[in-house]
């Protein structure tokens, strides 16, 4: 029987054996059993769908989750990253890797605090882990500038997941010309980051996302430090964002996406921001975090970020078991499916109005909603100058700015009306 020991490693002084994940021969489904010693810790790695008790938790069939429990599916890549994994498995003769195989390959190298170790019954798992360790050891000697490192990684694998190539690397945040494959922890001036590389279609996505990240920070949104690094040979831009699962002293945070937390298919469009805000209320019991999520919602609608699906919102848990909304990520211009947002605002998926923002604010007691909407409108008015400064091509600059202007004009028209709550 294939089994993985699931561990949660916050730091060298605090690490736990959370339990065992296995594919049951009886049910044909993945099961997770908590370790008896973990039950007494008071920690819960997935509070909505994986109650800490002594029963065997059966995962529901869901291809988007690899048929795993949501919290473990969060450790695995999507799309491009999955294809990279498939190429790595083919090197050791595995043509149809299972979810257990994939998690064994992730091992201790994933985002967040969860680690996966094969049990003695899973001999192939040891071979998979050895292969992963050798690959990571080889990649760690890769050092250089952004072009040199990512070019070698594109040839050797090492994806952080997602539709477009992106990698886990360490960036010298003092000297941005220095980069290496990640060790997963701060080391001198090096800090773990995610880097998104330009493709055959150019670097406009990287330049736009960096511009949006600057606007988001100016609007008071909690977003990690970001960098726009230009390749010395190609003059192409690379977008870099600090990893929020690694703290300054090396401690790790457990990460759980909103989709994984509830076991929801992020590709479906039947979810509303009110569900997200309600979850934040329940898991954090901190009204300031509800306001933070409200601010991000307004940013996405005004900035035309239609890629606001359920995996683009995450939660983190610290070593004390305290949950909070993670810093923001993937905040960029995106037309989504025919201009519709992945998540609705009071059932509305496009052309949100002041009335929509007001209704959501009333439902969640966001008393400063008008100030938030006004601040974000003002923040996006800086897009043209920032876009030019950060090298977004004029054609793309105009396309994005026209959408932003359209939203601001519609919203500001009604914002002056006295809507007390």
Kinemage of the C-alpha trace (Angstrom):
@kinemage 1
@onewidth
@group {chain A} dominant
@subgroup {mainchain}
@vectorlist {calphas} color= white
{ca unk a 1} P 0.000 0.000 0.000
{ca unk a 2} L 1.274 3.458 -0.886
{ca unk a 3} L 1.486 5.650 2.193
{ca unk a 4} L 2.877 9.093 2.933
{ca unk a 5} L 3.691 10.488 6.323
{ca unk a 6} L 2.455 14.075 6.403
{ca unk a 7} L 4.467 16.423 8.598
{ca unk a 8} L 4.118 20.079 9.379
{ca unk a 9} L 7.404 21.873 9.907
{ca unk a 10} L 7.296 25.432 11.234
{ca unk a 11} L 10.955 25.580 12.290
{ca unk a 12} L 13.669 23.335 13.691
{ca unk a 13} L 12.140 23.561 17.157
{ca unk a 14} L 8.541 22.927 16.171
{ca unk a 15} L 7.724 20.079 13.825
{ca unk a 16} L 4.892 17.538 14.063
{ca unk a 17} L 3.859 14.293 12.434
{ca unk a 18} L 0.335 15.262 11.379
{ca unk a 19} L -0.761 11.866 10.097
{ca unk a 20} L -0.817 9.357 7.247
{ca unk a 21} L -2.170 9.806 3.720
{ca unk a 22} L -2.856 6.663 1.702
{ca unk a 23} L -4.876 5.194 -1.155
{ca unk a 24} L -7.303 2.637 0.257
{ca unk a 25} L -7.576 -0.676 -1.546
{ca unk a 26} L -11.113 -1.086 -0.186
{ca unk a 27} L -12.622 2.248 -1.229
{ca unk a 28} L -10.286 3.179 -4.085
{ca unk a 29} L -10.085 6.666 -2.556
{ca unk a 30} L -7.488 8.636 -0.664
{ca unk a 31} L -7.738 8.531 3.118
{ca unk a 32} L -6.046 10.616 5.777
{ca unk a 33} L -5.619 9.458 9.386
{ca unk a 34} L -4.381 11.893 11.999
{ca unk a 35} L -1.482 10.793 14.157
{ca unk a 36} L -2.622 10.262 17.753
{ca unk a 37} L 0.081 12.577 19.076
{ca unk a 38} L -1.054 15.367 16.736
{ca unk a 39} L -4.637 15.311 17.974
{ca unk a 40} L -3.542 16.732 21.316
{ca unk a 41} L -1.623 19.701 19.823
{ca unk a 42} L -4.704 21.843 19.246
{ca unk a 43} L -3.579 22.506 15.657
{ca unk a 44} L -5.824 21.904 12.656
{ca unk a 45} L -4.356 21.859 9.154
{ca unk a 46} L -7.782 22.184 7.468
{ca unk a 47} L -10.486 23.343 9.898
{ca unk a 48} L -13.547 23.095 7.626
{ca unk a 49} L -13.152 19.698 5.995
{ca unk a 50} L -10.564 17.775 8.019
{ca unk a 51} L -11.674 17.756 11.636
{ca unk a 52} L -8.961 16.625 14.043
{ca unk a 53} L -10.186 13.286 15.361
{ca unk a 54} L -9.467 9.563 15.225
{ca unk a 55} L -11.600 8.642 12.200
{ca unk a 56} L -10.280 7.970 8.703
{ca unk a 57} L -11.070 10.986 6.493
{ca unk a 58} L -12.031 10.028 2.933
{ca unk a 59} L -11.329 12.482 0.109
{ca unk a 60} L -14.078 13.201 -2.394
{ca unk a 61} L -13.528 12.610 -6.106
{ca unk a 62} L -12.382 15.894 -7.654
{ca unk a 63} L -9.999 15.883 -10.645
{ca unk a 64} L -8.987 19.503 -9.959
{ca unk a 65} L -7.749 18.339 -6.537
{ca unk a 66} L -6.098 15.190 -7.917
{ca unk a 67} L -8.905 13.411 -5.948
{ca unk a 68} L -7.095 14.447 -2.753
{ca unk a 69} L -8.248 16.343 0.304
{ca unk a 70} L -8.076 20.047 -0.461
{ca unk a 71} L -5.213 20.794 1.916
{ca unk a 72} L -2.920 18.264 0.221
{ca unk a 73} L -4.016 19.256 -3.286
{ca unk a 74} L -2.836 22.766 -2.391
{ca unk a 75} L 0.720 21.377 -2.322
{ca unk a 76} L 0.553 20.318 -5.971
{ca unk a 77} L 0.975 22.447 -9.108
{ca unk a 78} L -1.527 23.313 -11.804
{ca unk a 79} L -1.219 23.264 -15.591
{ca unk a 80} L 2.356 24.119 -16.595
{ca unk a 81} L 3.850 22.867 -13.333
{ca unk a 82} L 2.042 19.567 -13.709
{ca unk a 83} L 3.562 19.102 -17.161
{ca unk a 84} L 7.009 19.782 -15.710
{ca unk a 85} L 6.389 17.090 -13.096
{ca unk a 86} L 5.319 14.634 -15.787
{ca unk a 87} L 8.615 15.152 -17.607
{ca unk a 88} L 10.539 14.497 -14.397
{ca unk a 89} L 8.602 11.287 -13.729
{ca unk a 90} L 9.262 10.035 -17.235
{ca unk a 91} L 12.995 10.143 -16.430
{ca unk a 92} L 12.508 7.361 -13.861
{ca unk a 93} L 10.014 5.346 -15.898
{ca unk a 94} L 6.747 6.551 -14.354
{ca unk a 95} L 4.307 7.426 -17.142
{ca unk a 96} L 1.147 7.811 -15.087
{ca unk a 97} L 2.091 9.213 -11.660
{ca unk a 98} L -0.526 9.091 -8.925
{ca unk a 99} L -1.253 11.954 -6.550
{ca unk a 100} L 0.770 10.092 -3.908
{ca unk a 101} L 3.724 9.931 -6.308
{ca unk a 102} L 3.429 13.650 -6.970
{ca unk a 103} L 3.346 14.539 -3.283
{ca unk a 104} L 6.374 12.309 -2.635
{ca unk a 105} L 8.177 14.284 -5.345
{ca unk a 106} L 7.199 17.566 -3.655
{ca unk a 107} L 8.573 16.170 -0.381
{ca unk a 108} L 9.903 19.023 1.726
{ca unk a 109} L 10.231 21.470 -1.182
{ca unk a 110} L 6.697 22.810 -1.454
{ca unk a 111} L 5.204 26.156 -0.515
{ca unk a 112} L 3.998 26.255 3.073
{ca unk a 113} L 4.856 24.134 6.101
{ca unk a 114} L 3.587 20.709 4.983
{ca unk a 115} L 6.155 18.006 4.132
{ca unk a 116} L 5.624 14.525 2.689
{ca unk a 117} L 7.719 11.431 3.434
{ca unk a 118} L 7.087 7.925 2.041
{ca unk a 119} L 6.407 5.229 4.609
{ca unk a 120} L 8.251 1.900 4.490
{ca unk a 121} L 5.367 0.324 2.537
{ca unk a 122} L 5.989 2.738 -0.352
{ca unk a 123} L 9.381 1.631 -1.686
{ca unk a 124} L 8.914 3.446 -4.999
{ca unk a 125} L 8.429 6.596 -2.955
{ca unk a 126} L 12.043 6.414 -1.805
{ca unk a 127} L 13.180 6.351 -5.439
{ca unk a 128} L 10.940 9.339 -6.225
{ca unk a 129} L 12.278 11.284 -3.245
{ca unk a 130} L 15.868 10.433 -4.188
{ca unk a 131} L 15.223 11.723 -7.690
{ca unk a 132} L 13.673 14.913 -6.304
{ca unk a 133} L 16.564 15.429 -3.890
{ca unk a 134} L 19.132 14.978 -6.659
{ca unk a 135} L 17.301 17.403 -8.910
{ca unk a 136} L 17.044 20.009 -6.163
{ca unk a 137} L 20.695 19.543 -5.223
{ca unk a 138} L 21.686 20.106 -8.852
{ca unk a 139} L 19.496 23.179 -9.160
{ca unk a 140} L 20.876 24.718 -5.993
{ca unk a 141} L 24.269 25.192 -7.604
{ca unk a 142} L 22.593 27.371 -10.242
{ca unk a 143} L 23.513 30.976 -9.579
{ca unk a 144} L 23.596 34.071 -11.728
{ca unk a 145} L 21.329 36.816 -12.984
{ca unk a 146} L 17.618 36.360 -13.712
{ca unk a 147} L 18.195 35.260 -17.320
{ca unk a 148} L 20.913 32.736 -16.507
{ca unk a 149} L 19.011 31.134 -13.627
{ca unk a 150} L 15.593 30.910 -15.272
{ca unk a 151} L 17.035 29.686 -18.574
{ca unk a 152} L 18.695 26.776 -16.794
{ca unk a 153} L 15.566 26.099 -14.741
{ca unk a 154} L 13.404 26.052 -17.859
{ca unk a 155} L 15.629 23.260 -19.141
{ca unk a 156} L 15.751 21.334 -15.859
{ca unk a 157} L 12.265 21.921 -14.372
{ca unk a 158} L 11.503 23.363 -10.953
{ca unk a 159} L 8.098 24.993 -11.454
{ca unk a 160} L 6.074 26.607 -8.673
{ca unk a 161} L 2.892 25.802 -10.605
{ca unk a 162} L 0.439 27.895 -12.588
{ca unk a 163} L -0.271 28.436 -16.277
{ca unk a 164} L 2.874 30.426 -17.092
{ca unk a 165} L 6.465 29.524 -16.160
{ca unk a 166} L 7.360 30.617 -12.652
{ca unk a 167} L 9.978 29.351 -10.266
{ca unk a 168} L 10.944 29.288 -6.617
{ca unk a 169} L 14.292 31.045 -6.330
{ca unk a 170} L 16.265 33.085 -3.813
{ca unk a 171} L 16.894 36.726 -4.669
{ca unk a 172} L 19.630 38.923 -3.257
{ca unk a 173} L 17.298 41.749 -2.249
{ca unk a 174} L 20.254 44.144 -1.887
{ca unk a 175} L 21.860 43.292 -5.222
{ca unk a 176} L 19.027 42.316 -7.580
{ca unk a 177} L 21.498 40.993 -10.160
{ca unk a 178} L 22.142 37.944 -7.962
{ca unk a 179} L 19.795 34.976 -7.910
{ca unk a 180} L 19.991 31.256 -7.214
{ca unk a 181} L 17.714 28.266 -6.951
{ca unk a 182} L 15.927 28.323 -3.622
{ca unk a 183} L 17.034 26.850 -0.324
{ca unk a 184} L 13.613 27.744 1.054
{ca unk a 185} L 14.940 29.975 3.818
{ca unk a 186} L 16.539 33.406 4.256
{ca unk a 187} L 20.316 33.378 4.028
{ca unk a 188} L 22.225 36.633 4.348
{ca unk a 189} L 20.810 38.996 1.744
{ca unk a 190} L 19.071 36.156 -0.093
{ca unk a 191} L 15.327 35.715 0.459
{ca unk a 192} L 12.929 33.150 -1.084
{ca unk a 193} L 10.809 34.611 -3.873
{ca unk a 194} L 8.658 33.543 -6.817
{ca unk a 195} L 9.817 34.734 -10.218
{ca unk a 196} L 7.561 34.900 -13.283
{ca unk a 197} L 9.388 34.746 -16.586
{ca unk a 198} L 8.601 36.421 -19.913
{ca unk a 199} L 7.432 34.125 -22.698
{ca unk a 200} L 7.339 34.056 -26.466
{ca unk a 201} L 4.600 36.691 -26.341
{ca unk a 202} L 6.853 39.173 -24.546
{ca unk a 203} L 7.019 40.571 -21.038
{ca unk a 204} L 3.869 42.715 -20.853
{ca unk a 205} L 2.273 40.448 -18.250
{ca unk a 206} L 5.267 40.858 -15.954
{ca unk a 207} L 5.308 44.653 -16.377
{ca unk a 208} L 1.557 44.966 -15.846
{ca unk a 209} L 1.578 42.808 -12.710
{ca unk a 210} L 4.425 44.829 -11.240
{ca unk a 211} L 2.572 48.077 -11.951
{ca unk a 212} L -0.563 46.669 -10.314
{ca unk a 213} L 1.443 45.530 -7.296
{ca unk a 214} L 2.721 49.077 -6.823
{ca unk a 215} L -0.800 50.488 -7.074
{ca unk a 216} L -2.062 47.862 -4.625
{ca unk a 217} L 0.585 48.797 -2.076
{ca unk a 218} L -0.214 52.496 -2.542
{ca unk a 219} L -3.880 51.654 -1.890
{ca unk a 220} L -3.043 50.076 1.479
{ca unk a 221} L -3.369 46.454 0.391
{ca unk a 222} L -1.201 43.939 2.228
{ca unk a 223} L 1.001 42.639 -0.579
{ca unk a 224} L 4.577 41.310 -0.289
{ca unk a 225} L 7.491 43.308 -1.663
{ca unk a 226} L 7.727 43.036 -5.446
{ca unk a 227} L 10.523 43.681 -7.929
{ca unk a 228} L 10.770 44.232 -11.674
{ca unk a 229} L 14.095 42.880 -12.861
{ca unk a 230} L 15.327 43.407 -16.404
{ca unk a 231} L 17.465 40.778 -18.095
{ca unk a 232} L 20.899 42.200 -18.984
{ca unk a 233} L 20.943 40.610 -22.454
{ca unk a 234} L 17.345 40.537 -23.631
{ca unk a 235} L 16.033 43.637 -21.852
{ca unk a 236} L 13.000 41.484 -20.982
{ca unk a 237} L 11.281 42.036 -17.624
{ca unk a 238} L 10.901 39.433 -14.869
{ca unk a 239} L 8.286 39.886 -12.145
{ca unk a 240} L 9.405 38.866 -8.654
{ca unk a 241} L 7.364 38.677 -5.443
{ca unk a 242} L 8.566 37.710 -1.974
{ca unk a 243} L 7.157 34.467 -0.603
{ca unk a 244} L 4.773 35.084 2.281
{ca unk a 245} L 5.032 31.536 3.645
{ca unk a 246} L 8.629 32.182 4.769
{ca unk a 247} L 9.212 34.671 7.589
{ca unk a 248} L 12.309 36.814 8.058
{ca unk a 249} L 13.920 34.418 10.548
{ca unk a 250} L 13.150 31.338 8.472
{ca unk a 251} L 9.963 30.165 10.194
{ca unk a 252} L 7.413 28.641 7.830
{ca unk a 253} L 3.669 29.239 7.717
{ca unk a 254} L 1.105 26.621 6.750
{ca unk a 255} L -0.723 27.752 3.582
{ca unk a 256} L -4.242 26.779 2.518
{ca unk a 257} L -6.082 28.219 -0.485
{ca unk a 258} L -9.704 29.304 -0.153
{ca unk a 259} L -10.611 26.648 -2.735
{ca unk a 260} L -8.771 23.910 -0.858
{ca unk a 261} L -10.162 25.008 2.499
{ca unk a 262} L -13.739 24.367 1.357
{ca unk a 263} L -13.060 21.697 -1.248
{ca unk a 264} L -14.381 23.939 -4.028
{ca unk a 265} L -13.627 23.706 -7.725
{ca unk a 266} L -11.913 26.997 -8.539
{ca unk a 267} L -12.885 26.678 -12.208
{ca unk a 268} L -16.579 27.001 -11.393
{ca unk a 269} L -18.182 30.444 -11.371
{ca unk a 270} L -20.827 29.948 -8.709
{ca unk a 271} L -19.040 31.709 -5.852
{ca unk a 272} L -19.460 35.181 -4.400
{ca unk a 273} L -17.163 37.494 -2.451
{ca unk a 274} L -19.642 37.357 0.412
{ca unk a 275} L -18.680 33.691 0.902
{ca unk a 276} L -15.006 34.668 1.107
{ca unk a 277} L -15.648 37.463 3.621
{ca unk a 278} L -17.804 35.155 5.720
{ca unk a 279} L -15.007 32.573 5.783
{ca unk a 280} L -12.528 35.229 6.912
{ca unk a 281} L -14.844 36.212 9.736
{ca unk a 282} L -15.101 32.617 10.877
{ca unk a 283} L -11.477 31.553 10.567
{ca unk a 284} L -9.707 34.697 11.810
{ca unk a 285} L -12.338 36.413 13.983
{ca unk a 286} L -10.598 39.652 13.038
{ca unk a 287} L -12.744 42.348 11.443
{ca unk a 288} L -9.669 44.140 10.101
{ca unk a 289} L -8.998 41.136 7.866
{ca unk a 290} L -12.558 41.315 6.532
{ca unk a 291} L -11.896 44.951 5.635
{ca unk a 292} L -8.621 43.928 3.958
{ca unk a 293} L -10.458 41.401 1.772
{ca unk a 294} L -13.123 44.000 0.979
{ca unk a 295} L -10.361 46.355 -0.160
{ca unk a 296} L -8.938 43.647 -2.463
{ca unk a 297} L -12.402 42.991 -3.888
{ca unk a 298} L -12.816 46.679 -4.760
{ca unk a 299} L -9.299 46.719 -6.265
{ca unk a 300} L -10.101 43.727 -8.477
{ca unk a 301} L -13.338 45.205 -9.795
{ca unk a 302} L -11.964 48.686 -10.445
{ca unk a 303} L -8.696 47.339 -11.864
{ca unk a 304} L -10.412 44.744 -14.053
{ca unk a 305} L -8.694 41.760 -12.453
{ca unk a 306} L -11.166 39.095 -13.526
{ca unk a 307} L -8.792 36.278 -12.534
{ca unk a 308} L -10.054 36.533 -8.941
{ca unk a 309} L -10.773 32.827 -8.593
{ca unk a 310} L -10.807 30.774 -5.405
{ca unk a 311} L -7.150 29.723 -5.524
{ca unk a 312} L -6.005 33.316 -5.725
{ca unk a 313} L -7.001 33.858 -2.103
{ca unk a 314} L -5.200 31.967 0.649
{ca unk a 315} L -4.994 31.642 4.402
{ca unk a 316} L -1.948 31.038 6.568
{ca unk a 317} L -1.598 29.363 9.956
{ca unk a 318} L 1.296 30.065 12.304
{ca unk a 319} L 2.872 27.705 14.832
{ca unk a 320} L 0.319 28.779 17.464
{ca unk a 321} L -2.520 27.560 15.275
{ca unk a 322} L -3.723 31.102 14.499
{ca unk a 323} L -5.277 31.596 11.066
{ca unk a 324} L -5.240 34.775 9.003
{ca unk a 325} L -5.785 35.954 5.451
{ca unk a 326} L -2.530 35.667 3.539
{ca unk a 327} L -0.923 38.675 1.842
{ca unk a 328} L -2.267 39.386 -1.644
{ca unk a 329} L -0.881 37.818 -4.814
{ca unk a 330} L -1.794 37.519 -8.517
{ca unk a 331} L -3.164 41.071 -8.481
{ca unk a 332} L -3.071 42.058 -12.141
{ca unk a 333} L -5.162 43.056 -15.128
{ca unk a 334} L -7.032 40.076 -16.532
{ca unk a 335} L -10.039 39.876 -18.826
{ca unk a 336} L -11.065 36.457 -17.501
{ca unk a 337} L -13.837 34.690 -19.374
{ca unk a 338} L -15.363 37.262 -21.724
{ca unk a 339} L -14.823 40.041 -19.216
{ca unk a 340} L -16.575 38.360 -16.290
{ca unk a 341} L -15.034 38.048 -12.833
{ca unk a 342} L -14.420 34.558 -11.470
{ca unk a 343} L -16.133 35.580 -8.228
{ca unk a 344} L -19.257 37.689 -8.183
{ca unk a 345} L -20.051 40.761 -6.082
{ca unk a 346} L -23.626 40.357 -4.843
{ca unk a 347} L -24.218 38.186 -7.904
{ca unk a 348} L -22.692 40.785 -10.267
{ca unk a 349} L -19.720 39.649 -12.391
{ca unk a 350} L -18.989 42.803 -14.348
{ca unk a 351} L -19.534 46.567 -14.244
{ca unk a 352} L -19.971 46.746 -10.459
{ca unk a 353} L -21.617 49.917 -9.186
{ca unk a 354} L -21.380 51.936 -6.002
{ca unk a 355} L -24.627 50.290 -4.898
{ca unk a 356} L -22.929 46.890 -5.145
{ca unk a 357} L -19.990 48.040 -3.006
{ca unk a 358} L -22.392 49.613 -0.514
{ca unk a 359} L -24.506 46.482 -0.166
{ca unk a 360} L -21.472 44.307 0.523
{ca unk a 361} L -20.227 46.880 3.034
{ca unk a 362} L -23.571 46.893 4.844
{ca unk a 363} L -23.595 43.098 5.075
{ca unk a 364} L -20.113 43.027 6.635
{ca unk a 365} L -20.073 46.285 8.603
{ca unk a 366} L -17.327 47.922 6.550
{ca unk a 367} L -17.999 51.474 7.688
{ca unk a 368} L -15.142 53.034 5.739
{ca unk a 369} L -16.264 51.588 2.412
{ca unk a 370} L -16.651 54.930 0.648
{ca unk a 371} L -13.126 55.944 1.625
{ca unk a 372} L -11.808 52.586 0.409
{ca unk a 373} L -13.549 52.877 -2.966
{ca unk a 374} L -12.355 56.466 -3.352
{ca unk a 375} L -8.744 55.576 -2.416
{ca unk a 376} L -8.617 52.784 -4.976
{ca unk a 377} L -10.091 54.972 -7.712
{ca unk a 378} L -7.406 57.547 -6.943
{ca unk a 379} L -4.737 54.849 -6.877
{ca unk a 380} L -5.640 53.612 -10.349
{ca unk a 381} L -5.530 57.130 -11.758
{ca unk a 382} L -1.744 56.757 -11.422
{ca unk a 383} L -1.738 53.821 -13.841
{ca unk a 384} L -0.809 55.786 -17.005
{ca unk a 385} L 2.295 57.381 -15.474
{ca unk a 386} L 3.385 54.190 -13.678
{ca unk a 387} L 2.737 52.076 -16.779
{ca unk a 388} L 4.954 54.332 -18.852
{ca unk a 389} L 7.628 54.349 -16.144
{ca unk a 390} L 7.687 50.544 -15.942
{ca unk a 391} L 7.775 50.013 -19.689
{ca unk a 392} L 4.351 48.589 -20.512
{ca unk a 393} L 3.997 48.768 -24.314
{ca unk a 394} L 1.797 51.659 -25.415
{ca unk a 395} L -0.840 49.435 -27.037
{ca unk a 396} L -1.274 47.371 -23.863
{ca unk a 397} L -1.060 50.482 -21.710
{ca unk a 398} L -3.985 52.051 -23.540
{ca unk a 399} L -6.074 48.878 -23.466
{ca unk a 400} L -5.731 48.498 -19.710
{ca unk a 401} L -6.156 52.199 -18.988
{ca unk a 402} L -9.356 52.427 -21.031
{ca unk a 403} L -10.919 49.663 -18.939
{ca unk a 404} L -9.791 51.315 -15.712
{ca unk a 405} L -11.123 54.713 -16.806
{ca unk a 406} L -14.460 53.147 -17.734
{ca unk a 407} L -14.803 51.645 -14.248
{ca unk a 408} L -13.695 54.785 -12.420
{ca unk a 409} L -16.059 57.009 -14.432
{ca unk a 410} L -19.056 54.779 -13.645
{ca unk a 411} L -18.187 54.531 -9.948
{ca unk a 412} L -17.171 58.112 -9.245
{ca unk a 413} L -20.385 59.346 -10.839
{ca unk a 414} L -22.381 57.833 -7.984
{ca unk a 415} L -19.760 57.999 -5.247
{ca unk a 416} L -20.570 61.620 -4.459
{ca unk a 417} L -24.112 60.658 -3.510
{ca unk a 418} L -24.549 60.509 0.265
{ca unk a 419} L -24.910 56.806 1.025
{ca unk a 420} L -24.747 56.491 4.780
{ca unk a 421} L -24.572 53.058 6.375
